[in-house]
Amino acid sequence: MYKKILLTGLALSMAVPAFAEVTIGLPEDVNLLLVNGTEPEIDGGFFSSSSTAILPDGENQIVFRYVPSFKQGQEFEKMNSDVIVAKFTAENEKLEFEFPKYRNIRDAQRFNNNPDWKLVNESNQAIDITQDKLVYEGMQIGRDYEAEMIKFNAAGGAAAIATTNSAAYAAVTAAQASGQKVTVVPVAETAAATNATPTQLPETTAGTTEEEMLMFWYSKADDATKARFKAYVNSQ
C-alpha cells in the first residue's frame, strides 16, 4: 500500500505544469534598464556572471544599453551605446542576446548607426523584435528612464506598449492640448477608490472625458507614480 501511494504522489507531481515565463540571459556587455516600464526582475543579481532577467509570457518591452569593453594597452575602454527600446512577444522561452563581433571600441561605435543585435531562443533562432531608440538631449547621467518611457509609450511608436502610466500621461497631454487647465486631485487609497470607475470618481469642474480618464488612472497608480505624475504636471 505504501508503494502505491508513493508512486501515485510522484505521478501527480509530474503532471503539474511548470510555471511559464520568459527569461533573458544578461551578458556583462548589456545594461538592462527597464522591463515593461519598470525596474527589471533579475535572478542572480546585477553583478553576477550568470544574471537572468525574468519576464512574463506574452508581449514585453525591454530598455537597455549595449556596453562592450575592449582592451587598450594596459586598460579597458567601454563603449556606451544609445538607449535601445525593443518590443517582442514570447511564451515560455529562454532567450539570449546576440551581438556582432567587434574588434575594438571604434568598430563597436558603428552599433549606434546600425543596432544589429538579436534575441535568440534555445534553438538559436532569432525571435521577431521591433526596436527604436530612447533619445534624450542633454546630460546623460541621472536620466529618469521610467519618466522618459511614460512619454515614449504615450506617443505610440512602433516599439511602444500600453501601460497605465502612459495612458495617464496621454490623458494629461490631450487635456493640455485642448487648452484645459489640469489639476491633479489625490484620491484616497481605499478599496472604493481602487475599484472605482470613471463615473464614480470625484467630479471635476469641466467634467470632460480627459479629466475622467485622468482621475481613473490616477486612482490606480501607486504612491511613487503619483509623485512623479504630480511633479510633471506642476512643472508645466
C-alpha atoms as one frame of an Amber mdcrd trajectory, in Angstrom:
protein
   0.000   0.000   0.000   2.836   2.403   0.879   4.463   1.888  -2.519   1.223
   2.576  -4.347   0.696   5.860  -2.512   4.281   6.941  -3.193   4.011   6.216
  -6.899   0.665   7.983  -7.142   2.090  11.067  -5.471   5.054  11.032  -7.846
   2.758  10.785 -10.849   0.720  13.735  -9.642   3.807  15.872  -9.099   4.987
  15.121 -12.631   1.598  16.095 -14.024   1.706  19.611 -12.551   2.731  22.052
 -15.316   5.774  24.216 -14.717   5.227  27.931 -14.220   5.564  29.539 -17.626
   7.793  32.574 -18.014  10.305  34.160 -20.340  13.944  34.520 -19.301  16.723
  36.516 -20.923  20.370  35.812 -20.139  22.246  39.020 -19.351  25.855  39.139
 -20.525  28.312  41.619 -18.995  28.040  43.894 -22.026  24.280  44.515 -21.582
  22.912  47.034 -19.108  19.210  46.225 -18.797  17.486  49.415 -17.629  13.757
  48.646 -17.689  11.308  45.849 -18.405   7.785  46.946 -19.293   8.448  50.422
 -17.949   9.731  49.404 -14.512  12.874  48.106 -12.826  13.683  44.610 -14.135
  13.425  41.451 -12.054  16.919  39.950 -12.070  17.760  36.426 -10.938  21.381
  36.242  -9.827  21.908  39.939  -9.241  23.221  42.688 -11.488  26.860  41.853
 -10.744  26.599  38.098 -11.197  28.275  36.473 -14.187  25.082  34.499 -14.846
  22.332  37.088 -14.330  18.942  36.381 -15.866  16.001  38.713 -16.398  12.587
  37.221 -15.703   9.654  38.431 -17.801   6.008  37.372 -18.098   4.720  35.414
 -21.061   3.308  37.485 -23.908   4.253  40.928 -25.151   7.231  42.561 -23.430
   9.291  45.700 -23.779  12.918  45.996 -22.725  15.127  49.078 -22.485  18.903
  48.574 -22.462  22.336  49.825 -23.370  24.997  47.798 -25.144  28.245  48.369
 -23.210  31.103  46.245 -24.624  34.640  46.627 -23.250  37.891  46.459 -25.210
  41.481  46.265 -24.027  43.501  49.337 -24.926  47.084  48.871 -23.861  47.036
  48.043 -20.136  43.493  49.354 -19.621  39.967  48.631 -20.792  37.725  51.073
 -22.633  33.952  50.764 -22.552  31.568  51.865 -25.288  28.140  53.052 -24.107
  25.573  52.724 -26.869  22.437  54.766 -27.319  19.485  53.529 -25.265  17.608
  50.828 -27.177  13.891  50.130 -26.772  12.670  46.771 -28.074   9.270  45.080
 -28.110   8.729  41.363 -28.682   6.340  38.524 -27.910   7.457  35.204 -26.425
   5.944  32.301 -24.495   7.885  30.121 -22.042  11.248  30.644 -23.752  14.857
  31.058 -22.701  16.371  33.863 -24.723  19.890  35.184 -25.132  21.314  38.410
 -26.570  23.443  38.110 -29.671  25.645  40.945 -30.955  28.127  41.308 -33.821
  31.794  40.625 -33.090  33.568  43.978 -32.874  37.361  44.185 -32.842  37.785
  47.473 -30.964  35.836  50.380 -29.494  35.948  52.351 -32.757  34.480  49.363
 -34.568  31.789  48.951 -31.906  30.675  52.564 -32.241  29.079  51.563 -35.541
  26.393  49.902 -33.432  24.705  53.260 -32.835  24.213  53.751 -36.569  23.095
  50.166 -37.100  21.890  48.394 -33.913  22.365  44.926 -35.376  21.509  42.607
 -32.485  19.182  39.684 -31.840  17.309  37.767 -29.189  17.748  34.079 -29.925
  15.970  31.093 -28.363  17.365  27.699 -27.342  17.170  26.575 -30.971  19.401
  29.531 -31.894  16.528  31.084 -33.832  16.074  34.852 -33.692  12.657  35.981
 -32.499  10.867  38.940 -34.063  11.619  42.260 -32.389  10.586  45.845 -33.051
  13.183  48.355 -31.906  13.666  52.081 -31.531  15.936  54.449 -29.602  15.121
  56.413 -26.460  16.682  59.719 -27.458  17.466  62.305 -24.793  19.229  65.593
 -25.451  21.421  66.831 -22.628  23.249  65.305 -19.673  23.010  61.507 -19.810
  23.942  60.949 -16.158  20.954  60.759 -13.837  18.342  60.207 -16.522  14.863
  59.217 -15.339  14.242  56.334 -17.721  10.860  55.472 -16.237   9.583  59.012
 -16.833  11.036  59.014 -20.353   9.311  55.716 -21.142   5.951  57.071 -19.974
   6.233  59.725 -22.678   7.661  57.253 -25.195   4.797  54.786 -24.760   2.171
  57.534 -24.718   3.468  58.702 -28.108   2.581  55.275 -29.523   5.633  54.471
 -31.637   6.373  51.097 -33.211   8.155  49.790 -30.093   5.647  51.291 -27.633
   3.409  49.274 -25.325   0.233  50.232 -23.475   0.751  50.915 -19.758  -1.253
  52.602 -17.007   1.343  55.355 -16.740   1.357  56.066 -20.476  -2.457  56.238
 -20.506  -2.431  58.821 -17.708   0.227  60.869 -19.488  -1.762  60.739 -22.734
  -4.862  61.991 -20.919  -2.969  64.954 -19.453  -1.384  65.780 -22.802  -4.767
  65.699 -24.548  -6.318  67.951 -21.915  -3.467  70.455 -22.127  -3.561  70.442
 -25.930  -7.249  71.424 -25.828  -6.442  74.417 -23.630  -7.817  72.973 -20.407
  -6.263  73.640 -17.031  -5.412  70.315 -15.464  -5.464  69.999 -11.666  -4.384
  66.754 -10.031  -6.680  65.819  -7.145  -5.287  63.000  -4.953  -7.669  60.111
  -4.429  -7.642  58.289  -1.085  -6.047  54.857  -1.130  -9.181  52.907  -0.246
 -10.798  49.843  -1.712 -13.590  52.014  -3.070 -11.124  54.287  -4.876  -9.135
  51.356  -6.229 -12.225  49.707  -7.701 -13.817  52.938  -8.904 -14.902  53.525
 -12.462 -14.541  56.935 -14.175 -18.129  57.869 -13.299 -17.580  57.046  -9.604
 -14.616  59.358  -9.186 -14.903  62.914  -7.760 -16.492  65.236 -10.279 -14.257
  67.848 -11.873 -15.301  71.362 -12.778 -15.272  70.766 -16.522 -16.398  67.139
 -16.350 -14.583  66.226 -19.577 -13.696  62.734 -20.763  -9.985  63.550 -20.476
 -10.372  64.542 -16.829 -12.382  61.435 -16.041  -9.632  59.305 -17.614  -7.018
  61.209 -15.645  -8.795  60.663 -12.335  -9.393  56.993 -13.103  -5.770  56.175
 -13.926  -4.511  58.312 -11.043  -6.567  56.236  -8.616  -4.943  53.070  -9.980
  -1.347  54.319  -9.605   0.968  53.623  -6.672   2.397  56.399  -4.486   5.676
  56.656  -6.412   3.870  57.021  -9.741   1.538  59.655  -8.283   4.506  61.646
  -7.010   6.212  61.598 -10.427   2.936  62.477 -12.117   2.288  65.489  -9.846
   5.868  66.662 -10.321   5.391  66.517 -14.099   2.101  68.463 -14.026   3.486
  71.116 -11.683   6.498  71.616 -13.959   4.354  72.528 -16.969
